[in-house]
Amino acid sequence: MGAKLTAKGRATRSRIVEGAAEVLREKGVATATLEDVMARTSTSKSQLFHYFPAGKDEVLLAVARFEADQVIEDQQPELGRLDSWEAWERWRDVVVERYEAQGDTCPLGSLFLQVGRSTPGARAIVIELMRRWQEGLAAGIRSLQATGRLPAGVDVDARAAALLAAVQGGVSILLSTGRSTHLRAALDQGIEDLRRAAPPLS
């Protein structure tokens, strides 16, 4: 929206987005309608179009941003506390559990298929999600360096990028097969590769 929302307006818009996310998860992007969203959120048509003038495509993009935020939020507080090897193992378990619970459906992927991943709004959401995720992993690697668990010479950005690519590859295979074997292996190998860079115990 162009106009700045009041606190009440922001709350109402958030309620619509969260309700729309529930509807899309239950019914699927292709079959869910704005009428379903209005019914779920007790919102009138004029109210919905007040917050989303472009209609369904704008709602879908708003839900995509919400789902992208959830990807990061579901990894907290572990993603923000990667300061020990035990913490990395806890993060690994959280990621595996999240995607095992999600199964072979991906709400965010379905939304991007509907609105077009290459559209400017959708692409920006993907780029921002990957940036935040990689930055969280990079911060964790720097925490290991700060406590002497990793040498200063470790290429933080490259390691974080590789870990994120490993997760995304494992998730893609899970979505295709319904099995988390590759995701588990990718995470285990990525963390083990980090540990091999650790200085030897004196």
Number of C-alpha atoms within 10 A of each C-alpha: 10 5 6 8 13 9 9 9 12 13 12 18 19 16 15 25 23 19 20 25 23 16 21 22 16 12 12 16 19 11 10 16 16 15 12 16 25 17 14 15 18 14 16 13 13 10 15 21 15 13 21 18 14 11 14 17 15 17 22 23 20 23 24 25 21 17 22 18 15 14 17 17 12 13 18 13 12 21 24 16 17 23 20 15 15 10 16 21 16 16 21 20 15 18 22 19 13 13 21 17 10 14 17 17 16 15 20 21 12 18 22 20 14 13 18 14 17 12 10 9 16 20 14 14 21 17 11 14 19 18 13 13 18 21 19 19 23 21 19 23 24 22 17 20 18 13 11 12 21 20 15 12 8 15 12 18 16 12 19 21 18 15 22 21 16 21 21 15 15 23 27 17 16 21 18 12 12 16 17 21 14 17 24 19 13 22 23 15 14 19 16 12 13 17 13 10 13 15 11 8 5 3
